[in-house]
Amino acid sequence: MTAFISRPPQADADELLRSELAELLPAPPVPELTEERDRHLRYALLRTALEGAEERPVRVARPRQGVRIGWIAAPVIACAVVAGVVVAAPQETPTGSPGRAAVGRSASPDAVRVLSGAALAAAAAPAPDAGAGGYVYVRSLVAYAGRGADGGPGVLPPAHRREVWLPVDGGRPGMLREPGVADTWLGAELPVYEIDHRGAAPRKTTVATAPPSVTNPTHAYVAALPTDPDVLLRLVKDGTRAGGGDADQRAFTAIGTLLAETWAPPKVTAALYEAAARIPGVTVLPSATDAAGREGVAVARTAHGEQTQWIFDRTTSAFLGERTVLTESTSAGRAGTVLGVSAVLVKAAAPAPGEVPEG
């Protein structure tokens, strides 16, 4: 009688061979990197991925619900070997370093990639040079749609210049300047009149200013914000609870305002981007234009028929500006109507409100 020897399938044999080799061969050593070198390698890697992604657009399948998805630039590489060291892509970096937002946690993978690039660029940017007693100066172009008395659709006017001076220490009021209107003092004590009893003469007093907060920031407050993205996101959500509506959209909007009209230290700015990458519903737009006409890639979030977009420079990942667009037709306009647009032009230190920094 002939005996037959059972042979394992090829896949099982290959798996058995890999297991035996894994036991015989130790894992290769990975040298430690300094924090500065690690950040440099990650930033260089991200730049390579972004440049390659722009050259290789990938058509994304249309979902069954019929939502239209445009061309999305897909990451070309997930990791790279630099000088013999394996460096993970920004979306896979460990907790504790810039660009550590994890893929699939909250925002879409493409949004995480863009926000991680912005975080890396912010972490390498120069720190604000505004000293105690000084002011942070922010110049931008803005335009907001207005509606007539008849309640017709909103009409977006030409963008105009907007200048803000924020005190470093918060002990003095700031200033807002826009053409055609008187300068507005920010955070100043407002005069009011009180009446002790009926028939008494009004008594002039003031209303104390609100303490610094997410929605009423000073430079010192922003500079002291936590750099842990999870802690920072919780703080932003707690500070915007009074707004009502979608809590995630309130947080996304508040972070956008902090990015546009404050000048935070590099680590805080990086943490703001990483916090935004943890907000559900944040996606990527392949192209958007700010109020200055600068085109870039955008991350966006939609709520209640309106989409808020943050626009970034494709090459440097610098924050350019914002747009708010209707995604549904309403009394304010048809879907696609731009309700607001801005462009950040200058952030610098100023000695006093009303004084424009040189250069």
KAGI-V371476 format. One record per residue. N is the residue number from 1. RES is the residue in one small letter. BURIAL is + if it has 9 or more other ideal C-beta (glycine too) atoms within 8 Angstrom, else -. Layout:
# KAGI-V371476
N_RES_BURIAL + N_RES_BURIAL
This chain:
# KAGI-V371476
1_m_- + 2_t_- + 3_a_- + 4_f_- + 5_i_- + 6_s_- + 7_r_- + 8_p_- + 9_p_- + 10_q_- + 11_a_- + 12_d_- + 13_a_+ + 14_d_- + 15_e_- + 16_l_+ + 17_l_- + 18_r_- + 19_s_- + 20_e_- + 21_l_- + 22_a_- + 23_e_- + 24_l_- + 25_l_- + 26_p_- + 27_a_- + 28_p_- + 29_p_- + 30_v_- + 31_p_- + 32_e_- + 33_l_- + 34_t_- + 35_e_- + 36_e_- + 37_r_- + 38_d_+ + 39_r_+ + 40_h_- + 41_l_+ + 42_r_+ + 43_y_+ + 44_a_+ + 45_l_+ + 46_l_+ + 47_r_- + 48_t_+ + 49_a_+ + 50_l_+ + 51_e_- + 52_g_+ + 53_a_+ + 54_e_+ + 55_e_- + 56_r_+ + 57_p_- + 58_v_- + 59_r_- + 60_v_- + 61_a_- + 62_r_- + 63_p_- + 64_r_- + 65_q_- + 66_g_- + 67_v_- + 68_r_- + 69_i_- + 70_g_- + 71_w_- + 72_i_+ + 73_a_+ + 74_a_+ + 75_p_+ + 76_v_- + 77_i_+ + 78_a_- + 79_c_+ + 80_a_- + 81_v_- + 82_v_+ + 83_a_- + 84_g_- + 85_v_+ + 86_v_- + 87_v_+ + 88_a_+ + 89_a_+ + 90_p_+ + 91_q_+ + 92_e_+ + 93_t_+ + 94_p_- + 95_t_- + 96_g_- + 97_s_+ + 98_p_+ + 99_g_+ + 100_r_+ + 101_a_+ + 102_a_- + 103_v_- + 104_g_- + 105_r_+ + 106_s_- + 107_a_+ + 108_s_- + 109_p_- + 110_d_+ + 111_a_+ + 112_v_+ + 113_r_+ + 114_v_+ + 115_l_+ + 116_s_+ + 117_g_+ + 118_a_+ + 119_a_+ + 120_l_+ + 121_a_+ + 122_a_+ + 123_a_+ + 124_a_- + 125_a_- + 126_p_- + 127_a_- + 128_p_+ + 129_d_- + 130_a_+ + 131_g_- + 132_a_- + 133_g_- + 134_g_+ + 135_y_+ + 136_v_+ + 137_y_+ + 138_v_+ + 139_r_+ + 140_s_+ + 141_l_+ + 142_v_+ + 143_a_+ + 144_y_- + 145_a_+ + 146_g_- + 147_r_+ + 148_g_- + 149_a_- + 150_d_- + 151_g_- + 152_g_- + 153_p_+ + 154_g_+ + 155_v_- + 156_l_+ + 157_p_+ + 158_p_- + 159_a_+ + 160_h_+ + 161_r_- + 162_r_+ + 163_e_+ + 164_v_+ + 165_w_+ + 166_l_+ + 167_p_+ + 168_v_+ + 169_d_+ + 170_g_+ + 171_g_- + 172_r_- + 173_p_+ + 174_g_+ + 175_m_+ + 176_l_+ + 177_r_+ + 178_e_+ + 179_p_- + 180_g_- + 181_v_- + 182_a_- + 183_d_- + 184_t_- + 185_w_- + 186_l_+ + 187_g_+ + 188_a_- + 189_e_- + 190_l_- + 191_p_- + 192_v_- + 193_y_- + 194_e_- + 195_i_+ + 196_d_- + 197_h_- + 198_r_- + 199_g_- + 200_a_- + 201_a_- + 202_p_- + 203_r_+ + 204_k_- + 205_t_- + 206_t_- + 207_v_- + 208_a_- + 209_t_- + 210_a_- + 211_p_- + 212_p_- + 213_s_+ + 214_v_+ + 215_t_- + 216_n_+ + 217_p_+ + 218_t_+ + 219_h_+ + 220_a_+ + 221_y_+ + 222_v_+ + 223_a_+ + 224_a_- + 225_l_+ + 226_p_- + 227_t_+ + 228_d_- + 229_p_+ + 230_d_- + 231_v_- + 232_l_+ + 233_l_+ + 234_r_- + 235_l_+ + 236_v_+ + 237_k_+ + 238_d_- + 239_g_+ + 240_t_+ + 241_r_- + 242_a_- + 243_g_- + 244_g_- + 245_g_- + 246_d_- + 247_a_+ + 248_d_+ + 249_q_+ + 250_r_+ + 251_a_+ + 252_f_+ + 253_t_+ + 254_a_+ + 255_i_+ + 256_g_+ + 257_t_- + 258_l_+ + 259_l_+ + 260_a_+ + 261_e_- + 262_t_+ + 263_w_+ + 264_a_+ + 265_p_- + 266_p_+ + 267_k_- + 268_v_+ + 269_t_+ + 270_a_+ + 271_a_+ + 272_l_+ + 273_y_+ + 274_e_+ + 275_a_+ + 276_a_+ + 277_a_+ + 278_r_+ + 279_i_+ + 280_p_- + 281_g_+ + 282_v_+ + 283_t_+ + 284_v_+ + 285_l_+ + 286_p_- + 287_s_- + 288_a_+ + 289_t_+ + 290_d_+ + 291_a_+ + 292_a_+ + 293_g_- + 294_r_+ + 295_e_- + 296_g_+ + 297_v_+ + 298_a_+ + 299_v_+ + 300_a_+ + 301_r_+ + 302_t_+ + 303_a_+ + 304_h_- + 305_g_- + 306_e_+ + 307_q_+ + 308_t_+ + 309_q_+ + 310_w_+ + 311_i_+ + 312_f_+ + 313_d_+ + 314_r_- + 315_t_- + 316_t_- + 317_s_+ + 318_a_- + 319_f_+ + 320_l_+ + 321_g_+ + 322_e_+ + 323_r_+ + 324_t_+ + 325_v_+ + 326_l_+ + 327_t_- + 328_e_- + 329_s_- + 330_t_- + 331_s_- + 332_a_+ + 333_g_+ + 334_r_- + 335_a_- + 336_g_- + 337_t_+ + 338_v_+ + 339_l_+ + 340_g_+ + 341_v_+ + 342_s_+ + 343_a_+ + 344_v_+ + 345_l_- + 346_v_- + 347_k_+ + 348_a_- + 349_a_+ + 350_a_+ + 351_p_- + 352_a_- + 353_p_+ + 354_g_- + 355_e_- + 356_v_- + 357_p_+ + 358_e_- + 359_g_-
